[in-house]
Structures are given as C-alpha cells and as structure tokens.
C-alpha cells in the first residue's frame, strides 16, 4: 500500500494546504521517512513577508511525527490519541529560508522515547545529502474522547 498525500491527510489533523507531506517512503516501529516538495509552492500556507523561513522545517518534522503516531496506533489497534508538539530542543537550522531549495525535502524522525503520556523524537530534514535542519521535539498525547455510552460522565 502506497502512503501518499491522500493517505496522510486522512490520518493526521493537518488539512488542505497545511498537510505538508507528499509521501511516506519508509517507516517501522522506531522511525519514519517522508518526502515533500510543498516548500516550492508560491502559496505555501506558512510563507510570510515574501519568504518561507527555515523554522518551518520544524512543522514538516512535526507532521512526520504525527504520521508515525498514526501508523503505530493503526498497527497496534491502540485507542486513538491526539498529539501536541510541546517542545523543540537543540534545533539547528542550516539555511535561512527554503526559497532556494530546489529538490524535495527528506524528513526523518526517530522515536527516542515513548510512554502513554508522550514521545520524544529526534529529527533531520535534508535535501539530498545537504542537511537543512535537525533537532529534538517532544509530543504530549491526549486521549480522544471516548465513544458515547449513554451514561452521564
């Protein structure tokens, strides 16, 4: 099964032009690799003041983490949870903006720790062999609302 943009949009909360990932190339229990060319769009939703700043790469990484979480929940039949990006650490940006990046972005995220309350990921975003950004991000999980049982809360 190909995990393309349509599959991604159906499994994460980011919709419309804010769903930035084009495809999942690889994933396993510990990591995920996604690609995107959306940074080249002149109407990119995060573009401001005529440029797409490199800090937006954190959003690409966060969406890869969200996709990874959706894949893990699906494969284990766990109760669906929403994830909230709560921290970014050791963020290194190697370009000022994404406007000169002609190739597709390769977004890699590796789960370093996870429990019922959240997860810590390390991530790297590159264009070919050129590193554009790297860092760590913390995600807090919130259980989705339980199905209505007919009983008062």
C-alpha positions in Angstrom: 0.0 0.0 0.0 1.3 3.4 -1.0 1.2 6.0 1.7 0.7 9.2 -0.3 -0.6 12.6 0.4 -4.2 11.5 0.4 -3.5 8.7 3.0 -1.5 11.2 5.1 -4.3 13.8 5.1 -6.8 11.1 6.1 -4.8 10.2 9.2 -3.5 13.4 10.7 -5.3 16.6 11.7 -3.5 18.9 9.2 -5.8 19.5 6.3 -5.8 21.4 3.0 -2.6 23.1 2.1 -1.4 22.7 5.8 -0.9 19.0 5.1 2.7 19.5 4.0 3.9 15.9 3.4 3.7 14.2 0.0 4.6 10.6 0.8 5.8 8.2 3.4 8.8 6.4 2.0 9.7 4.2 4.9 8.5 3.5 8.4 9.0 1.0 11.2 8.3 1.0 14.9 11.2 3.3 15.7 11.3 5.8 12.7 9.8 7.3 9.7 11.0 8.9 6.4 8.7 11.2 4.5 9.2 13.4 1.4 7.7 16.7 0.4 8.0 19.3 -2.4 5.4 21.6 -0.9 8.1 24.1 0.1 8.3 25.2 -3.5 4.6 26.3 -3.7 4.3 30.1 -4.1 1.1 30.0 -2.0 2.6 27.9 0.9 0.5 28.5 4.0 3.5 29.3 6.2 5.0 31.8 3.8 5.3 35.2 5.4 6.7 38.5 4.2 7.6 37.0 0.8 9.7 34.1 2.2 9.4 30.7 3.7 11.7 30.7 6.8 13.7 27.7 7.7 11.9 27.4 11.1 9.0 26.0 9.1 11.1 22.8 8.9 10.0 22.1 12.4 6.4 21.8 11.2 7.5 19.3 8.5 9.2 17.2 11.2 6.1 17.5 13.5 3.8 16.3 10.7 6.2 13.3 10.1 5.9 12.5 13.8 2.1 12.7 13.6 2.1 10.3 10.7 4.3 8.0 12.6 2.0 8.1 15.6 -1.0 7.3 13.3 0.8 4.4 11.8 1.8 3.0 15.2 -1.8 3.3 16.5 -3.2 1.7 13.4 -0.7 -1.2 13.6 -1.3 -1.9 17.3 -5.1 -1.2 17.4 -4.5 1.3 20.3 -7.0 3.9 21.2 -6.6 7.0 19.1 -4.8 9.8 20.7 -4.1 13.4 19.6 -0.5 14.6 19.8 0.5 18.1 20.7 4.0 19.4 20.0 5.2 20.8 23.3 8.9 21.4 22.9 11.7 21.7 20.5 15.3 21.3 21.7 18.7 21.6 20.1 17.1 23.0 16.9 19.8 23.6 14.3 18.8 25.4 11.1 21.4 25.3 8.4 19.7 27.6 5.9 17.9 31.0 6.3 14.9 30.1 4.2 13.6 27.4 1.9 13.1 29.5 -1.2 16.4 28.4 -2.7 15.8 24.7 -2.1 15.0 23.2 -5.5 15.0 19.5 -4.5 12.5 17.6 -2.4 12.7 17.6 1.3 13.6 14.3 3.1 12.2 14.4 6.6 13.4 11.7 9.0 12.1 11.3 12.6 13.3 8.7 15.1 11.3 8.0 18.2 13.8 8.1 21.1 11.4 7.5 24.0 7.7 7.0 24.3 5.1 6.2 27.0 1.4 6.7 27.5 1.8 10.4 28.1 4.1 11.4 25.1 7.1 10.8 23.0 10.5 12.3 22.2 11.7 12.3 18.7 15.0 13.3 17.0 14.6 14.6 13.5 16.6 15.7 10.5 15.4 17.4 7.3 17.6 17.4 4.3 17.7 18.0 0.5 19.7 15.1 -0.9 22.9 15.0 1.2 22.5 18.6 2.3 21.4 18.9 6.0 18.9 21.7 6.4 17.7 21.2 10.0 17.9 18.9 12.9 16.8 18.7 16.5 14.6 17.0 19.0 10.9 17.5 19.7 8.6 16.5 22.5 5.0 15.4 21.8 2.3 15.1 24.5 -0.5 12.7 23.9 -4.1 13.4 24.7 -6.6 10.6 24.6 -9.5 11.2 22.2 -13.0 11.4 23.7 -14.5 8.0 24.5 -17.5 6.9 22.5 -20.8 7.8 24.0 -22.1 5.1 26.3 -25.4 6.5 27.1 -24.2 7.1 30.7 -23.6 10.5 32.2 -19.9 11.5 32.5 
